[in-house]
Amino acid sequence: MKNLIILLTLFLLSSCAGNNEEVLANMDKVYGCDNPHRQLTDIEYNICIDKQRATGEPIEFDKLSTNFRDLLNFEGRGGGGGGYAITVNKPLWDSALKITKQYPLKIADNQGGYIETDWIYSIENLNQRCAIKISILSTELVSNAVETNFLCQKEVDEIWIADGNDYTNEEKQLTLKILNEASKISQLSNL
């Protein structure tokens, strides 16, 4: 009788353990990176969020890797690992560069998909300056693959402070301009 109870207990425990992974996988589909039943380190969480933003899909945690060599994906790059992977959509990147070419660029990181202009001044008002920040967030040409931000400041008593204005409409217009130009570039490359 004692052996039967022990065997039954072991059977129940083993069946629950297998079911737990299935439940976690289903929870991942619902919650993505914010699954309350996952214990992720800060690095694992940040990687998960970045991958989720890039794909727009919930992450399968068995495919989530924090191994630095895996993150850089050294294998499969046509050589000994010194190559570069395309991490952003090329038409989006090219259109963002084309649209910002009239401004001095501070940062243009094609691997990270980030463009930042240097401070832009207007001849009419030298006490105000703005910078444009553009992030390309995906390898696909989709509407949420571009994020633009305007950072504007005014000079008060020789100190630069945020001007406090809302530039949401300007940011949207710039995003639409980049998306439209990228669409044109993409259509031309498909001919």
N, C-alpha and C positions, 0 to 999 in steps of 0.2 A: 504494500500500500504506500509506504514511504517512497519507494522508488518510482511508483506511478505518479505521485504528486510532483516529484522532482522532474521527471520527464515532461510532464504536462506544463510545468512552469518554464522549463527550458524551451519548449516548443512555442509557448506564447511569447516569450521574450524574443526569440529569433524571428518570429513572424512580425512582431511589432517593429523590430529594427529594420527590416527590409521595407516596410511600409513607410517608415520615417523619411527615407530618401525620396520616395515618391511624393509624399506630402510636401517636403521641402521644395521639390522641383515645381509642383503646382503653385506653391506660395511665391516662388521666384517669378512665375509668369504674371502673377497679380501685382506684386510689390516691386519687382525688379531689384535694384540695389538696396532699397529700403526695407527689405524683408526683415521683420523684427525677429525672426527665428534664426537668422544667420549672424554669426559672430565674426565680422570682418575687421581687420586692422584698418587704420586710417589709410594706409597705402593701398590696400586691396579695395577699399571703398572708393577712393579717388579714381583708381584705374577703372573700376566698374562704372562709375558715373561717366567718365570720359568715353568709354566704349558705348555706353547706352546713348549718350548724346550724339555720337558719331553715326550710330546705326538707327537710332529711333526705336529700337526693339529692346525688350527685356533681355538681360544677360543670362546665359546658361553658365552656372557657376562651375560646372565641371570643366568648362573650357576657359575659365578665367585663370590667368597665370600671372604671378608676380615675379617670376624668374626674369632677371634683367636680360639675359641672353634671348629668351623667348620674346620679350617686349620689343627688342630691336630686330628680331627675326633675321638673324644672320644667315641662316640656311635659306636656300632658295632664292637668292638674289643674284644669281648668275656670277659666281666667283667666290672669292674667299671671305666674303662678309664685309667688304669695305664699301658696298654699293648703297644707294639710297632708295628708299621705298616711297612711292607716291602716297601721301597721307591726306591730300586734299583734292578736290575736284579741279582739274586743270583749267577748264573754261571759266570757272568761278575765280580762280586765282588770277588768270590772265586778264579777265575783265576788271577785277579789283585794282590790279596794277595799272591798267589803261586809264581807269577813271581817276586815280590818284596821281597820275604822272605829272600833273601841273603843280603839285606840291612837293616840297622837299621831304623825302622819306627818312625817318629815324630808324625804323626797323622794317625789314621785309624778309620774313622767315617762311620760305615755301614749305619746309618740312613740318612746321607747327601750324601753318596756315594763318599767320598773323602779320598784319601790316599796321604800322603806326607812323603818322606823319610827324614831322617836327612842328613846332609852333607856327601857326599861320596868322599873319598880321594883315590888317587892312590899312591901306594908305590913308583912308579917311579917318581911322580911329586907331592910333598906335597904343592906346591904353587898354585895348582888348585883344585877346589872342585865343585861338582855338586849335585843338589837335583832333585828328580823326583816327579812330581805332577800328580796324576791321578784322574779324575772325572768320575764317572759313572752317566750318565745323564738320564737313563730311566729304567723302569721296564721290558722292552722288550729287547730281544737279537737282536739288530739291529746294523748295522755298524756305525751309528753316535751316539751310546750310550756311547762311550768312548772318552774321551779327555785326551791326555797326553802332558805334558810340561816338558822340561828340563830347569833348571836354573843353569847356570854354571858361576863361578867366578874365577878370578885369583888374587893373592896377589901381590900388587905393593906398596913398601915402607910401609909394615905392614898394608895396607888397602885393603880390599876385594872389587873388582869392577867387574862388568859384563865383561865377556871375549869377548863379541861382535860377537861370532860365531853363525852361523845358524844351529840349530839342528833339522830342519824339517824332514829330512830323518830318524834320530834316533827316533823321536817322532812317525812317521808313522810306523816304524818297531816294536816299543813297542806296539802300538795300535793293529797292526795286530797279534802280538803274543798273546795279551790278548784275542782278538776276536777268534782266532783259538783254544786256550785253553778252552775258554768258550763254544765254539761249541762242543768240545769233552765232556766236563762235562755235557752239556745239553743232548747230545745224550745218554750218559751212564745213566743218570737219567730217560730217557724215556723208557729204556729197561725193 
